[in-house]
């Protein structure tokens, strides 16, 4: 059943609030406030629209950003944990391993090796048929 | 037997603009972004690409990490073939596929707020709720929320 247009706009505003403030200590009250809805009503509508509770969506955003930062050099794993909004390195590492299958440091090492290989041997990442078909070695 | 698709290519008029659309607006993830030509002699080939090289840029949708969408510039083909593809892209005529969304109305509102251009607003079809969007680089896509059975 279609909801009124303004309800969609309000739920989307709250989703975008999470996207922008995931690294802060935001809670359901603050998020539902962006939609001008009660916590209960907001939780029900958000979960219906995104097939995920607001809390799970927030956690997913934080994990996505952590993966992006781990692929870059500069911040330590502990600094990344804090910068994406997790309070405990222990719970971050456990959750990361549960979702990704490997720990954050292992993930970082793997991504760095991949990037070094991509830079040194880009052809190992490109199916040969594309190199031949589009004459990429002559571009 | 073939079990799934691993790569699919999408011609785009401008890779940087396409990157902005798919990554920054739609939220797709970069899978591979390398320049071929920086390491031209990696395999001992005598053929040397010019400075700058070819950018191999592939993306994944957030929940489909094993399908790489290649953002392909129009290069390497016969001049008439390139001109034909460019013409279709310039006219925005390339129908490139269907993206899944759990809620078409909400995603439409979000993407509209981010400046995405739509050819049609969400509409109920017999298979679900669908709208049509443009990537601004020559392609249009259906964005569909399938009917729940």
Interface residues (C-beta under 8 A of the other chain):
Chain A: X2 X3 X5 X8 X9 X11 X12 X15 X16 X48 X49 X50 X51 X64 X118 X119 X120 X121 X122 X123 X125 X126 X127 X130 X131 X133 X134 X135 X136 X137 X138 X139
Chain B: X7 X9 X29 X32 X34 X35 X36 X37 X38 X39 X40 X42 X43 X45 X47 X49 X50 X53 X54 X56 X62 X70 X72 X75 X76 X77 X102 X103 X105 X106 X108 X109 X110 X113
